[in-house]
């Protein structure tokens, strides 16, 4: 019999080299971020433009996303079906993603098909067709998607929460827009958005894969012409701080309550970033964090509960999210508030060591796949982080002191500025919140105020 | 493409207690993936007692004799690893990926819960995880638009004694009624070394790895014979139509046919058929329903095959003001056309290229490769079946695809409509 009571210790120390990210300018002047990986004959490639849905016109929210739906509906000599067919023949995965900050084109392809995939992408960027019949169809599809989301409790909770914490600034509305604002969009608006924010604006190139620096540089020069126009930023007006409020979005007979709790926070480049990351890992970032252990493993109220510091390019926020059995909404909120208060009072050395150990030792696995590599590079661009950021990451985590982590909780979690929001059946939830607040603000599914309920 | 890419070098061992061990070395990163398949899934459950295999996906993380509740998560987290498990009809898997110097930790944790779970299993833990599973059911199925479609289809396609007729998470009533004794018996019956295969993939030394496996798993006794699953061949005599009201905005129609089993003669052809029908803008149903006629918001299809049965599904969401019958008519017209006029070379090549590329993309992550190895070992008894698997798609001819459509899609089927609640009140 072996002694099973002792936890086996790790064997020899291991070393891991963080992939080196190179930045260079091609002969034509393209800015390229690149890392080489040889293991499989794969290339993961992206073009990032800083022209996301924050540039949507005021009464046309959803414009950037609808433009992304339209841009690959036929280009150059190919109609929409032929164009799609060209990618399909190659087995290349081509995708366009839009969020508030960026508009990105991505390719995952076999090395042997990379050049042809890149050529197709260049045609899409340079000569999209934008035909009326495609526009009508894509617009209807988008409107129906918006309609379908009316029944997704987690989507409603996140959208209403964003609306409340960001109020009227451009991070407050969903990239997909609203029925009314998408209805306002015409084909000309899409064409204008393309000309103003896509066609001529500066592009950054990201490549991770089994290609040499010269190969990638030459291919980009062969198919793209550099653009130097920088987009004029729109002004961001973040709302003033406000005192803690309780909100509800009514969903009749819901089996669960979707809960969101949080507030605005600093930027990704904040000096508190690493301390917050560690503190959040203790609070709610992982399965083994306090909030999940409490709500799931002790109480059994939920399948999971999570907290995070989230970062847009120009704003950040702190958010806790969970879905709990409808009978346990009130108690779940109390427990979350208890945990928020409690982490300001005490954090143990063991918890700090565990959080550090996890973040440091888990770090290499963020660079396993070609797609992960390309995404890691994109993150540097979006937040304007230095090229050696990942090489310094482990040192940065290691050097955060116990005091800094405790201060992060004290300084960056604001109990008196919380937005506390639930999506669920109000008839069941109202009585559960009586001891916590005397006013509950009712919102529609988009997060706009509809009523104030006295408890 | 270089075929060597898909050739894996492995060692397969069997311990005296029956545990199969497959070692696959890849030293490109200092990580190891430990992946155990237990040959037990929801198909091993019985009517009235569904959801046990999935419940174990929870109970196996609640601690064992030498590992207090929560420690499994904490230790893997401290090591910088990641972990999870999943349940299907045929099997459950448990896996962790850890830095390579923590291989021993992962084996210690996996062996303790294989050999010594019961001494630590309490009523209190069971009740807690029953609540968690009921909340999982609410969050993922009951509170999700269209979330109950899958279990409605299964319970109509199969007769109520067939082991594929219930969802892997189990029926809510059964979850509520889980009894500790039943849970203990289920564990004793199925969670033994002779009913499991352990795959270790990644950066390790062969001799050391097998020594460690022997050290931690060698002393776990094997169990008595494992009961066989009773799963008779089934067919529908007549098509069935089910209408279900839900909190949805747009009605959705589902068709489910009995089809071929996994790795059965038509299994690959049915995957390709599904590609040709719905995988891209140029596929038949997508082009006709979503683009040309614009009567559907979306359409998808897939071949879902297991050890004891397979099914082929087509699913489409109607645009507002469009009736599901109109969608149905078009779907069947397209199937008839395909059977009558065949498919083109281009359609076949497109699908094969896509399958090939996606296959290579899937090899990027070690945990996926380790799971693939267990998958092939389980269904084919040969871990190195990567090339074999890809070749069975390469070999599919245009005629095979038509034959598959003829053989299965002309039979009776289950038709499910999920419709907005208010529509029925009208």
HADDOCK unambig.tbl for C-alpha pairs under 7 A between the chains (distance, minus, plus):
assign (segid A and resid 4 and name CA) (segid B and resid 66 and name CA) 6.47 0.50 0.50
assign (segid A and resid 5 and name CA) (segid B and resid 66 and name CA) 5.43 0.50 0.50
assign (segid A and resid 7 and name CA) (segid B and resid 105 and name CA) 6.95 0.50 0.50
assign (segid A and resid 8 and name CA) (segid B and resid 104 and name CA) 6.22 0.50 0.50
assign (segid A and resid 8 and name CA) (segid B and resid 105 and name CA) 5.33 0.50 0.50
assign (segid A and resid 10 and name CA) (segid B and resid 101 and name CA) 5.07 0.50 0.50
assign (segid A and resid 10 and name CA) (segid B and resid 102 and name CA) 4.91 0.50 0.50
assign (segid A and resid 11 and name CA) (segid B and resid 101 and name CA) 4.83 0.50 0.50
assign (segid A and resid 11 and name CA) (segid B and resid 102 and name CA) 6.75 0.50 0.50
assign (segid A and resid 12 and name CA) (segid B and resid 101 and name CA) 6.16 0.50 0.50
assign (segid A and resid 13 and name CA) (segid B and resid 101 and name CA) 6.87 0.50 0.50
assign (segid A and resid 14 and name CA) (segid B and resid 30 and name CA) 6.89 0.50 0.50
assign (segid A and resid 14 and name CA) (segid B and resid 101 and name CA) 6.80 0.50 0.50
assign (segid A and resid 16 and name CA) (segid B and resid 30 and name CA) 6.84 0.50 0.50
assign (segid A and resid 81 and name CA) (segid B and resid 281 and name CA) 6.49 0.50 0.50
assign (segid A and resid 81 and name CA) (segid B and resid 282 and name CA) 5.96 0.50 0.50
assign (segid A and resid 84 and name CA) (segid B and resid 281 and name CA) 6.60 0.50 0.50
assign (segid A and resid 85 and name CA) (segid B and resid 282 and name CA) 6.65 0.50 0.50
assign (segid A and resid 88 and name CA) (segid B and resid 350 and name CA) 5.92 0.50 0.50
assign (segid A and resid 88 and name CA) (segid B and resid 354 and name CA) 6.66 0.50 0.50
assign (segid A and resid 89 and name CA) (segid B and resid 350 and name CA) 4.86 0.50 0.50
assign (segid A and resid 89 and name CA) (segid B and resid 353 and name CA) 6.44 0.50 0.50
assign (segid A and resid 90 and name CA) (segid B and resid 353 and name CA) 6.53 0.50 0.50
assign (segid A and resid 91 and name CA) (segid B and resid 353 and name CA) 5.29 0.50 0.50
assign (segid A and resid 91 and name CA) (segid B and resid 354 and name CA) 4.12 0.50 0.50
assign (segid A and resid 91 and name CA) (segid B and resid 357 and name CA) 5.43 0.50 0.50
assign (segid A and resid 110 and name CA) (segid B and resid 357 and name CA) 6.74 0.50 0.50
assign (segid A and resid 141 and name CA) (segid B and resid 297 and name CA) 6.29 0.50 0.50
assign (segid A and resid 147 and name CA) (segid B and resid 249 and name CA) 6.60 0.50 0.50
assign (segid A and resid 148 and name CA) (segid B and resid 248 and name CA) 6.96 0.50 0.50
assign (segid A and resid 148 and name CA) (segid B and resid 249 and name CA) 5.62 0.50 0.50
assign (segid A and resid 148 and name CA) (segid B and resid 250 and name CA) 6.89 0.50 0.50
assign (segid A and resid 151 and name CA) (segid B and resid 145 and name CA) 6.21 0.50 0.50
assign (segid A and resid 151 and name CA) (segid B and resid 247 and name CA) 6.37 0.50 0.50
assign (segid A and resid 151 and name CA) (segid B and resid 248 and name CA) 5.97 0.50 0.50
assign (segid A and resid 152 and name CA) (segid B and resid 144 and name CA) 6.60 0.50 0.50
assign (segid A and resid 152 and name CA) (segid B and resid 145 and name CA) 6.64 0.50 0.50
assign (segid A and resid 254 and name CA) (segid B and resid 143 and name CA) 6.56 0.50 0.50
assign (segid A and resid 255 and name CA) (segid B and resid 138 and name CA) 6.20 0.50 0.50
assign (segid A and resid 255 and name CA) (segid B and resid 142 and name CA) 6.99 0.50 0.50
assign (segid A and resid 255 and name CA) (segid B and resid 143 and name CA) 5.80 0.50 0.50
assign (segid A and resid 256 and name CA) (segid B and resid 138 and name CA) 6.85 0.50 0.50
assign (segid A and resid 256 and name CA) (segid B and resid 143 and name CA) 6.85 0.50 0.50
assign (segid A and resid 288 and name CA) (segid B and resid 73 and name CA) 6.27 0.50 0.50
assign (segid A and resid 288 and name CA) (segid B and resid 74 and name CA) 6.19 0.50 0.50
assign (segid A and resid 296 and name CA) (segid B and resid 132 and name CA) 6.43 0.50 0.50
assign (segid A and resid 297 and name CA) (segid B and resid 128 and name CA) 6.84 0.50 0.50
assign (segid A and resid 298 and name CA) (segid B and resid 128 and name CA) 6.99 0.50 0.50
assign (segid A and resid 299 and name CA) (segid B and resid 128 and name CA) 6.89 0.50 0.50
assign (segid A and resid 300 and name CA) (segid B and resid 128 and name CA) 5.27 0.50 0.50
assign (segid A and resid 300 and name CA) (segid B and resid 129 and name CA) 6.68 0.50 0.50
assign (segid A and resid 300 and name CA) (segid B and resid 131 and name CA) 4.98 0.50 0.50
assign (segid A and resid 300 and name CA) (segid B and resid 132 and name CA) 4.91 0.50 0.50
assign (segid A and resid 301 and name CA) (segid B and resid 131 and name CA) 6.77 0.50 0.50
assign (segid A and resid 301 and name CA) (segid B and resid 132 and name CA) 6.59 0.50 0.50
assign (segid A and resid 301 and name CA) (segid B and resid 135 and name CA) 6.94 0.50 0.50
assign (segid A and resid 302 and name CA) (segid B and resid 132 and name CA) 5.69 0.50 0.50
assign (segid A and resid 302 and name CA) (segid B and resid 135 and name CA) 5.35 0.50 0.50
assign (segid A and resid 303 and name CA) (segid B and resid 132 and name CA) 5.22 0.50 0.50
assign (segid A and resid 303 and name CA) (segid B and resid 133 and name CA) 6.87 0.50 0.50
assign (segid A and resid 303 and name CA) (segid B and resid 135 and name CA) 5.45 0.50 0.50
assign (segid A and resid 303 and name CA) (segid B and resid 136 and name CA) 4.92 0.50 0.50
assign (segid A and resid 323 and name CA) (segid B and resid 139 and name CA) 6.87 0.50 0.50
assign (segid A and resid 324 and name CA) (segid B and resid 135 and name CA) 6.90 0.50 0.50
assign (segid A and resid 325 and name CA) (segid B and resid 135 and name CA) 6.23 0.50 0.50
assign (segid A and resid 354 and name CA) (segid B and resid 78 and name CA) 5.32 0.50 0.50
assign (segid A and resid 357 and name CA) (segid B and resid 78 and name CA) 5.28 0.50 0.50
assign (segid A and resid 357 and name CA) (segid B and resid 79 and name CA) 6.71 0.50 0.50
assign (segid A and resid 357 and name CA) (segid B and resid 80 and name CA) 6.54 0.50 0.50
assign (segid A and resid 358 and name CA) (segid B and resid 77 and name CA) 5.34 0.50 0.50
assign (segid A and resid 358 and name CA) (segid B and resid 78 and name CA) 4.87 0.50 0.50
assign (segid A and resid 358 and name CA) (segid B and resid 79 and name CA) 6.15 0.50 0.50
assign (segid A and resid 358 and name CA) (segid B and resid 80 and name CA) 4.23 0.50 0.50
assign (segid A and resid 359 and name CA) (segid B and resid 80 and name CA) 6.58 0.50 0.50
assign (segid A and resid 360 and name CA) (segid B and resid 80 and name CA) 6.97 0.50 0.50
assign (segid A and resid 361 and name CA) (segid B and resid 79 and name CA) 6.24 0.50 0.50
assign (segid A and resid 361 and name CA) (segid B and resid 80 and name CA) 4.31 0.50 0.50
assign (segid A and resid 362 and name CA) (segid B and resid 80 and name CA) 3.92 0.50 0.50
assign (segid A and resid 362 and name CA) (segid B and resid 81 and name CA) 5.91 0.50 0.50
assign (segid A and resid 368 and name CA) (segid B and resid 365 and name CA) 6.44 0.50 0.50
assign (segid A and resid 369 and name CA) (segid B and resid 364 and name CA) 5.18 0.50 0.50
assign (segid A and resid 369 and name CA) (segid B and resid 365 and name CA) 6.16 0.50 0.50
